[in-house]
Amino acid sequence: MQNGRQVSRVRRVPKIRWTNTQGQVSRIFDDVLIGASLSLPRKIIDQLQPWDLENLVPYEEQYISGFQSEVYQVELDEGFDRAKQVMDGIIHQDIAYDIGGDHQRIYQVNTRHSDITYKHCLLPIWSAAFLYANKSYRFVVNGRTGQVQGERPYSYWKIAFAVITGLIVITGGISLLQQSGALEHIEYNNYYAY
């Protein structure tokens, strides 16, 4: 019952029929990039991707002449463990796609890695920081694409002012619509639309 009238509605209810399945999924990973620097947060560095890895050139000392650079700070085993985590997420998606359907429950995955290689890459990242309200905020620039990522300050006064202004505008708009009678017209049309 709605507004004193009986209303019928159609509801979609999902029905799932589970089927056991098993199989194999193969995926070749090339250049799973794991940042080996600990001086900047991984969240910032990971967002600088994609990198132009197909155009890597052999290292020459003159490339970094006049610039500061870092030696890798993540050991090879730890880097491979992080790479496995990245690959596991993609493998899980591949398995779900291979199974098909709308819902999957994947109980067991046995991953085998083979033909593992690695390379150390020195990628151009410019980093800087600025001081605001006695707090340092870092940002980095992808030296290949110019993409910028970093930390920034939030002005809680400006956020609160924007929220209050938005609420005032919405309240004022609703008030104007009510005074003009436009909302009554909308309600009247909606009432007879059932």
CNS distance restraints for C-alpha pairs under 8 A (distance, minus, plus):
assign (resid   1 and name CA) (resid   5 and name CA) 5.25 0.50 0.50
assign (resid   1 and name CA) (resid   6 and name CA) 4.40 0.50 0.50
assign (resid   1 and name CA) (resid   7 and name CA) 5.83 0.50 0.50
assign (resid   2 and name CA) (resid   6 and name CA) 6.29 0.50 0.50
assign (resid   2 and name CA) (resid   7 and name CA) 6.50 0.50 0.50
assign (resid   7 and name CA) (resid 194 and name CA) 7.82 0.50 0.50
assign (resid  16 and name CA) (resid 103 and name CA) 7.97 0.50 0.50
assign (resid  21 and name CA) (resid  99 and name CA) 7.65 0.50 0.50
assign (resid  25 and name CA) (resid  91 and name CA) 7.85 0.50 0.50
assign (resid  25 and name CA) (resid  94 and name CA) 7.07 0.50 0.50
assign (resid  25 and name CA) (resid  95 and name CA) 6.46 0.50 0.50
assign (resid  25 and name CA) (resid  98 and name CA) 7.62 0.50 0.50
assign (resid  27 and name CA) (resid  91 and name CA) 7.38 0.50 0.50
assign (resid  29 and name CA) (resid  87 and name CA) 7.75 0.50 0.50
assign (resid  31 and name CA) (resid  53 and name CA) 7.62 0.50 0.50
assign (resid  32 and name CA) (resid  83 and name CA) 6.34 0.50 0.50
assign (resid  32 and name CA) (resid  86 and name CA) 7.83 0.50 0.50
assign (resid  32 and name CA) (resid  87 and name CA) 7.93 0.50 0.50
assign (resid  33 and name CA) (resid  83 and name CA) 7.47 0.50 0.50
assign (resid  34 and name CA) (resid  79 and name CA) 6.33 0.50 0.50
assign (resid  34 and name CA) (resid  82 and name CA) 7.04 0.50 0.50
assign (resid  34 and name CA) (resid  83 and name CA) 6.45 0.50 0.50
assign (resid  35 and name CA) (resid  42 and name CA) 7.25 0.50 0.50
assign (resid  35 and name CA) (resid  45 and name CA) 7.21 0.50 0.50
assign (resid  35 and name CA) (resid  46 and name CA) 7.48 0.50 0.50
assign (resid  35 and name CA) (resid  74 and name CA) 7.99 0.50 0.50
assign (resid  36 and name CA) (resid  72 and name CA) 5.00 0.50 0.50
assign (resid  36 and name CA) (resid  73 and name CA) 5.44 0.50 0.50
assign (resid  36 and name CA) (resid  74 and name CA) 4.79 0.50 0.50
assign (resid  36 and name CA) (resid  75 and name CA) 7.83 0.50 0.50
assign (resid  36 and name CA) (resid  79 and name CA) 7.32 0.50 0.50
assign (resid  37 and name CA) (resid  70 and name CA) 7.37 0.50 0.50
assign (resid  37 and name CA) (resid  71 and name CA) 7.86 0.50 0.50
assign (resid  37 and name CA) (resid  72 and name CA) 5.83 0.50 0.50
assign (resid  37 and name CA) (resid  73 and name CA) 5.41 0.50 0.50
assign (resid  37 and name CA) (resid  74 and name CA) 6.72 0.50 0.50
assign (resid  38 and name CA) (resid  42 and name CA) 7.71 0.50 0.50
assign (resid  38 and name CA) (resid  73 and name CA) 6.31 0.50 0.50
assign (resid  38 and name CA) (resid  74 and name CA) 7.55 0.50 0.50
assign (resid  40 and name CA) (resid  44 and name CA) 7.21 0.50 0.50
assign (resid  40 and name CA) (resid  45 and name CA) 7.06 0.50 0.50
assign (resid  41 and name CA) (resid  45 and name CA) 6.59 0.50 0.50
assign (resid  42 and name CA) (resid  46 and name CA) 5.74 0.50 0.50
assign (resid  43 and name CA) (resid  47 and name CA) 6.48 0.50 0.50
assign (resid  44 and name CA) (resid  48 and name CA) 7.06 0.50 0.50
assign (resid  44 and name CA) (resid 139 and name CA) 7.91 0.50 0.50
assign (resid  44 and name CA) (resid 140 and name CA) 7.65 0.50 0.50
assign (resid  44 and name CA) (resid 149 and name CA) 5.95 0.50 0.50
assign (resid  44 and name CA) (resid 150 and name CA) 5.78 0.50 0.50
assign (resid  45 and name CA) (resid  49 and name CA) 7.86 0.50 0.50
assign (resid  45 and name CA) (resid 140 and name CA) 7.74 0.50 0.50
assign (resid  45 and name CA) (resid 149 and name CA) 7.76 0.50 0.50
assign (resid  47 and name CA) (resid 149 and name CA) 6.83 0.50 0.50
assign (resid  48 and name CA) (resid 141 and name CA) 7.57 0.50 0.50
assign (resid  48 and name CA) (resid 142 and name CA) 5.98 0.50 0.50
assign (resid  48 and name CA) (resid 147 and name CA) 6.45 0.50 0.50
assign (resid  48 and name CA) (resid 148 and name CA) 7.18 0.50 0.50
assign (resid  48 and name CA) (resid 149 and name CA) 6.73 0.50 0.50
assign (resid  51 and name CA) (resid 144 and name CA) 7.38 0.50 0.50
assign (resid  51 and name CA) (resid 145 and name CA) 7.95 0.50 0.50
assign (resid  52 and name CA) (resid  56 and name CA) 7.37 0.50 0.50
assign (resid  52 and name CA) (resid 144 and name CA) 7.43 0.50 0.50
assign (resid  59 and name CA) (resid  63 and name CA) 7.59 0.50 0.50
assign (resid  59 and name CA) (resid 122 and name CA) 7.84 0.50 0.50
assign (resid  61 and name CA) (resid  65 and name CA) 6.72 0.50 0.50
assign (resid  64 and name CA) (resid  68 and name CA) 7.18 0.50 0.50
assign (resid  64 and name CA) (resid  69 and name CA) 7.22 0.50 0.50
assign (resid  74 and name CA) (resid  78 and name CA) 6.36 0.50 0.50
assign (resid  74 and name CA) (resid  79 and name CA) 6.16 0.50 0.50
assign (resid  75 and name CA) (resid  79 and name CA) 6.11 0.50 0.50
assign (resid  76 and name CA) (resid  80 and name CA) 6.13 0.50 0.50
assign (resid  77 and name CA) (resid  81 and name CA) 6.26 0.50 0.50
assign (resid  78 and name CA) (resid  82 and name CA) 6.36 0.50 0.50
assign (resid  79 and name CA) (resid  83 and name CA) 6.17 0.50 0.50
assign (resid  80 and name CA) (resid  84 and name CA) 6.11 0.50 0.50
assign (resid  81 and name CA) (resid  85 and name CA) 6.54 0.50 0.50
assign (resid  82 and name CA) (resid  86 and name CA) 6.55 0.50 0.50
assign (resid  83 and name CA) (resid  87 and name CA) 6.13 0.50 0.50
assign (resid  84 and name CA) (resid  88 and name CA) 5.83 0.50 0.50
assign (resid  85 and name CA) (resid  89 and name CA) 6.56 0.50 0.50
assign (resid  86 and name CA) (resid  90 and name CA) 6.85 0.50 0.50
assign (resid  87 and name CA) (resid  91 and name CA) 6.06 0.50 0.50
assign (resid  88 and name CA) (resid  92 and name CA) 6.02 0.50 0.50
assign (resid  89 and name CA) (resid  93 and name CA) 6.45 0.50 0.50
assign (resid  90 and name CA) (resid  94 and name CA) 6.25 0.50 0.50
assign (resid  91 and name CA) (resid  95 and name CA) 6.20 0.50 0.50
assign (resid  92 and name CA) (resid  96 and name CA) 6.27 0.50 0.50
assign (resid  93 and name CA) (resid  97 and name CA) 6.14 0.50 0.50
assign (resid  94 and name CA) (resid  98 and name CA) 6.06 0.50 0.50
assign (resid  95 and name CA) (resid  99 and name CA) 6.16 0.50 0.50
assign (resid  96 and name CA) (resid 100 and name CA) 6.19 0.50 0.50
assign (resid  96 and name CA) (resid 104 and name CA) 6.31 0.50 0.50
assign (resid  96 and name CA) (resid 106 and name CA) 7.75 0.50 0.50
assign (resid  99 and name CA) (resid 104 and name CA) 7.44 0.50 0.50
assign (resid 100 and name CA) (resid 104 and name CA) 7.83 0.50 0.50
assign (resid 123 and name CA) (resid 143 and name CA) 7.79 0.50 0.50
assign (resid 124 and name CA) (resid 142 and name CA) 6.41 0.50 0.50
assign (resid 124 and name CA) (resid 143 and name CA) 4.71 0.50 0.50
assign (resid 124 and name CA) (resid 144 and name CA) 6.73 0.50 0.50
assign (resid 125 and name CA) (resid 140 and name CA) 6.45 0.50 0.50
assign (resid 125 and name CA) (resid 141 and name CA) 5.57 0.50 0.50
assign (resid 125 and name CA) (resid 142 and name CA) 5.00 0.50 0.50
assign (resid 125 and name CA) (resid 143 and name CA) 5.17 0.50 0.50
assign (resid 126 and name CA) (resid 140 and name CA) 5.47 0.50 0.50
assign (resid 126 and name CA) (resid 141 and name CA) 5.06 0.50 0.50
assign (resid 126 and name CA) (resid 142 and name CA) 6.74 0.50 0.50
assign (resid 126 and name CA) (resid 143 and name CA) 6.44 0.50 0.50
assign (resid 127 and name CA) (resid 138 and name CA) 7.20 0.50 0.50
assign (resid 127 and name CA) (resid 139 and name CA) 5.82 0.50 0.50
assign (resid 127 and name CA) (resid 140 and name CA) 4.25 0.50 0.50
assign (resid 127 and name CA) (resid 141 and name CA) 6.37 0.50 0.50
assign (resid 128 and name CA) (resid 138 and name CA) 5.83 0.50 0.50
assign (resid 128 and name CA) (resid 139 and name CA) 5.61 0.50 0.50
assign (resid 128 and name CA) (resid 140 and name CA) 6.35 0.50 0.50
assign (resid 129 and name CA) (resid 136 and name CA) 6.39 0.50 0.50
assign (resid 129 and name CA) (resid 137 and name CA) 5.36 0.50 0.50
assign (resid 129 and name CA) (resid 138 and name CA) 4.21 0.50 0.50
assign (resid 129 and name CA) (resid 139 and name CA) 6.02 0.50 0.50
assign (resid 130 and name CA) (resid 136 and name CA) 5.67 0.50 0.50
assign (resid 130 and name CA) (resid 137 and name CA) 5.46 0.50 0.50
assign (resid 130 and name CA) (resid 138 and name CA) 6.66 0.50 0.50
assign (resid 131 and name CA) (resid 135 and name CA) 5.48 0.50 0.50
assign (resid 131 and name CA) (resid 136 and name CA) 4.53 0.50 0.50
assign (resid 131 and name CA) (resid 137 and name CA) 6.32 0.50 0.50
assign (resid 132 and name CA) (resid 136 and name CA) 6.44 0.50 0.50
assign (resid 132 and name CA) (resid 137 and name CA) 7.47 0.50 0.50
assign (resid 132 and name CA) (resid 153 and name CA) 7.43 0.50 0.50
assign (resid 137 and name CA) (resid 150 and name CA) 7.63 0.50 0.50
assign (resid 137 and name CA) (resid 151 and name CA) 5.41 0.50 0.50
assign (resid 137 and name CA) (resid 152 and name CA) 6.02 0.50 0.50
assign (resid 137 and name CA) (resid 153 and name CA) 7.39 0.50 0.50
assign (resid 138 and name CA) (resid 150 and name CA) 5.70 0.50 0.50
assign (resid 138 and name CA) (resid 151 and name CA) 5.53 0.50 0.50
assign (resid 138 and name CA) (resid 152 and name CA) 7.76 0.50 0.50
assign (resid 139 and name CA) (resid 148 and name CA) 7.11 0.50 0.50
assign (resid 139 and name CA) (resid 149 and name CA) 5.69 0.50 0.50
assign (resid 139 and name CA) (resid 150 and name CA) 3.81 0.50 0.50
assign (resid 139 and name CA) (resid 151 and name CA) 5.95 0.50 0.50
assign (resid 140 and name CA) (resid 148 and name CA) 5.79 0.50 0.50
assign (resid 140 and name CA) (resid 149 and name CA) 5.54 0.50 0.50
assign (resid 140 and name CA) (resid 150 and name CA) 5.97 0.50 0.50
assign (resid 141 and name CA) (resid 146 and name CA) 5.80 0.50 0.50
assign (resid 141 and name CA) (resid 147 and name CA) 5.63 0.50 0.50
assign (resid 141 and name CA) (resid 148 and name CA) 4.53 0.50 0.50
assign (resid 141 and name CA) (resid 149 and name CA) 6.58 0.50 0.50
assign (resid 142 and name CA) (resid 146 and name CA) 5.01 0.50 0.50
assign (resid 142 and name CA) (resid 147 and name CA) 5.22 0.50 0.50
assign (resid 142 and name CA) (resid 148 and name CA) 6.49 0.50 0.50
assign (resid 143 and name CA) (resid 147 and name CA) 7.92 0.50 0.50
assign (resid 154 and name CA) (resid 159 and name CA) 7.93 0.50 0.50
assign (resid 155 and name CA) (resid 159 and name CA) 6.34 0.50 0.50
assign (resid 156 and name CA) (resid 160 and name CA) 6.01 0.50 0.50
assign (resid 157 and name CA) (resid 161 and name CA) 6.01 0.50 0.50
assign (resid 158 and name CA) (resid 162 and name CA) 6.07 0.50 0.50
assign (resid 159 and name CA) (resid 163 and name CA) 6.26 0.50 0.50
assign (resid 160 and name CA) (resid 164 and name CA) 6.14 0.50 0.50
assign (resid 161 and name CA) (resid 165 and name CA) 6.00 0.50 0.50
assign (resid 162 and name CA) (resid 166 and name CA) 6.06 0.50 0.50
assign (resid 163 and name CA) (resid 167 and name CA) 6.23 0.50 0.50
assign (resid 164 and name CA) (resid 168 and name CA) 6.18 0.50 0.50
assign (resid 165 and name CA) (resid 169 and name CA) 6.18 0.50 0.50
assign (resid 166 and name CA) (resid 170 and name CA) 6.18 0.50 0.50
assign (resid 167 and name CA) (resid 171 and name CA) 6.00 0.50 0.50
assign (resid 168 and name CA) (resid 172 and name CA) 5.93 0.50 0.50
assign (resid 169 and name CA) (resid 173 and name CA) 6.03 0.50 0.50
assign (resid 170 and name CA) (resid 174 and name CA) 6.19 0.50 0.50
assign (resid 171 and name CA) (resid 175 and name CA) 6.09 0.50 0.50
assign (resid 172 and name CA) (resid 176 and name CA) 6.14 0.50 0.50
assign (resid 173 and name CA) (resid 177 and name CA) 6.19 0.50 0.50
assign (resid 174 and name CA) (resid 178 and name CA) 6.15 0.50 0.50
assign (resid 175 and name CA) (resid 179 and name CA) 6.20 0.50 0.50
assign (resid 176 and name CA) (resid 180 and name CA) 6.16 0.50 0.50
assign (resid 177 and name CA) (resid 181 and name CA) 6.18 0.50 0.50
assign (resid 177 and name CA) (resid 182 and name CA) 5.30 0.50 0.50
assign (resid 177 and name CA) (resid 183 and name CA) 5.86 0.50 0.50
assign (resid 178 and name CA) (resid 182 and name CA) 6.22 0.50 0.50
assign (resid 178 and name CA) (resid 183 and name CA) 5.50 0.50 0.50
assign (resid 178 and name CA) (resid 184 and name CA) 7.24 0.50 0.50
assign (resid 181 and name CA) (resid 185 and name CA) 6.56 0.50 0.50
assign (resid 182 and name CA) (resid 186 and name CA) 6.37 0.50 0.50
assign (resid 183 and name CA) (resid 187 and name CA) 6.14 0.50 0.50
assign (resid 184 and name CA) (resid 188 and name CA) 6.01 0.50 0.50
assign (resid 185 and name CA) (resid 189 and name CA) 6.27 0.50 0.50
assign (resid 186 and name CA) (resid 190 and name CA) 6.16 0.50 0.50
assign (resid 187 and name CA) (resid 191 and name CA) 6.05 0.50 0.50
assign (resid 188 and name CA) (resid 192 and name CA) 6.67 0.50 0.50
assign (resid 189 and name CA) (resid 193 and name CA) 6.17 0.50 0.50
assign (resid 190 and name CA) (resid 194 and name CA) 7.16 0.50 0.50
